[in-house]
Amino acid sequence: ACGTSLRMGGTMTSPAPLLFHQVHFTYPYASEPVIKELDLHLTLGWTGISGPNGCGKSTLLKLATGLLRPDAGRIVPPGSTRYCSQRTDNPPKCVEMFMTRNDAAAHYLRGILHIETSWWRRWDTLSHGERKRLQIAVALWMEPTLLALDEPTNHLDLQSKQVLLDSLKQYSGTIVFVCDDRYF
């Protein structure tokens, strides 16, 4: 379902933590597990994940949001989840609804992230930075309790990184992000 407003600086209705208990995950084509015996407890706020390529950062985000299922162990998400892939090949789910809504949250996000009204109709002509801003705006508008951002600053210039950071500061849920940008 698509959201209709953004919780701005308030308390989330479900402040439960994200829990991983003894989680194991192996891709079907791999001989070794990517994640093994992981225990994790994340509460409201921001958590950044860093590490070398191939160590399981994106896999962890996909497990946290239910896009992947663990081979063993248990994952308890804090409520609704949204994953923003590092790739921007396809428009996000509910982009048309977000772009045509007149609610305060949609207006705010389109304004703060400098999103033009025609973007959803011309996805293929957008830069990857424009796509990334629109992808994250839609995710924020959908009001997830947990927002998982995979390399959110990829393809963004310095000004776009700042407006993204400003928009995320207004979000009051749990953010888990993978990012090589140390400033962010």
Secondary structure as UniProt FT lines:
FT   STRAND          18..25
FT   TURN            28..29
FT   STRAND          35..42
FT   STRAND          45..49
FT   TURN            53..54
FT   HELIX           57..64
FT   TURN            65..66
FT   STRAND          72..76
FT   STRAND          81..84
FT   TURN            93..94
FT   HELIX           95..100
FT   HELIX           104..112
FT   TURN            113..114
FT   TURN            117..118
FT   HELIX           119..121
FT   HELIX           123..125
FT   HELIX           128..141
FT   STRAND          146..150
FT   TURN            152..155
FT   HELIX           158..169
FT   STRAND          174..178
//
